[in-house]
């Protein structure tokens, strides 16, 4: 998928939403990431929040997806970070509170998963929080075929994180 290619949604709820690979180094994406950081702040100790800055998200190993409405407003984001030849990590998943429940997170995650498959990733992993404020994220990941697993990558086993994995079949 190129940096400008769109992923159209087939869901009637999200029919006016476009998912596009974009640079995170733009004001509306910075605003989304700032909103995500603010959302996370009260949920876990800061030392156990593994945030990527927008500058880090702009690295060659990371692809950022942005969900936009028909007017071009940024509604959500998510990223795929590649770790070696066969492991990909879902990072920075977020949708604005006003559009939650409209499957935008699911179509972002579908786009991330498809790109991971296209890049030859066989194991997709992620880290998220371990308290009730993350229950919507847990449902999203589990509905998308992720299973809870032990510690992944170089994250600490702190009790403040929950880890998920999804094994991808290559076509």
N, C-alpha and C positions, 0 to 999 in steps of 0.2 A: 504494500500500500504506500503510495507516495505521500509526501507531506501535505498535499492539497486535496487528496481524494476523499470523498464523502461516503458515509455509510447511511443509506436510507433505512428508516424504521418501517416495519410492516404492521406495527401495533397501532390500532385506531387511536389510542390515548396519546401516543407519541408521534403521530403521523406528521406533525409539523416540526419535528426535531431532526436535526442533522448532526451526525457525529463526524468530526473531521480531525485529522492529524494536524496539529498546529504547534507553533513555538509557544512555550510558556512565558516568553519574555514580552508580553503585551499586557497592557493595563487591566483588561477585564479578567484575564487569567490570573494575574497577580492578586486581584480582588477575590477571586474564588479561593485561591490558596490561603489568603489571609483569613477568609471566613472559615475555612477548614481548620486552620490553626487555632482560631478563637473557639471553635466548637470543641476541639480536643482538650484545650487547656484545663478545664475543671475536671476532666474525666480520669486522668492518670498523672502520676508524678512526672514532671518535666523531663527528668533524666531517663524515663522509660517511654518517651515519645520520640519516635524515629522519623522525624520529618525531613523531607528533601526540600531544599530551597528551590525557587524557580530557576535559579542559576544552575543548580545541580540537575534539575529536571531537563535542562537544555543540553545536557551532555550527550555524546554520541551513543551511549549505551541505553538511552531512555527515549521512548516515544510517547508523546502526550496526546491524548484524545480530548476534544472539547465538544460538549453538547451545546447546540445553539438552537434557539427558536427561529421561526420564520422571519423575524425582524433582525436576526443576527445577535441577539442577546445571549451571553454565556450563561448556561443553566447548570452545568456540572462539568467535572473533569475526572480523568483517571489516567494512569500511565503504566507502561510496560517497561521494566528495567531488566536487561539481559545480564545474567551472571554465568559466564562461561558458555560452552557449546550447547547445553541442553536444558538449562534452568532459567526460567523467567520469573520475575516477581511483579505482582500487582501492587502499585503504589498510588498514593494520593487520590483515592476514590472519594468523590464528594458531589452531592447535588444540593442546590439551594433548598432551604426548608419549604419554600412556597411551591415547589414542584415535586416534592417527595410523594411517593405512592403512584407516580405516573410511569414507572418502569424505565426511567432515564438511566438509573444506575445499572439496570439489567442490560440495556443496549450498549452502554459504555463497556461493561464487563464482557459482553459478547464480542465487541470489536477488539478488545485487548486479547481475548482468547484466540480469535481468528488470526490476528497478527502473530501471536506466539506460535501457532501451528505453522503459519507461513514461513517463519524463521527457523523452523526445525526444533523448537522447544518441545521437550517431552514431559517436563514437570513444571507446572505453574504453582508458585507458592505465594503466601502473603502472611503478614503479621498485622493484627488488629488488637484493639483493647479487650480487656477481660471483664469489664463491669457492665451493668445493665444498660448504660448509655450506648452501647455498641450492638444491642440486640437486633436492630434493623439491618445492620451490616452482616451479622451472622446469618440472618434469614436469606439475605441476598446471595451470599456466598454458597450457602447450603443448597438453595434452589438452583443455583448455577452449576451444581455438580462438584463443588469443593467439599472435602472432608477434613475434619479436625485432625491434626497430627502433632507430633512432637516439635521441638524447636527446629527452626530452619535457618539456613545460612549462618551468619555470625551473631544473631540476636541472643541476648542473655536469657536464661531460664529464670525469670524474675517473679512469675506469678501475676504480672501486670499485663501480659500479652497472651493472646490466643493465636495459634498458628493453623493455617489451612494449606492444603495441597490439592491439586487436580492433575491427574495423569492424562496427557493428551495423546490421542492416536494420530499417527501421521498418515495422510492419504496418499 
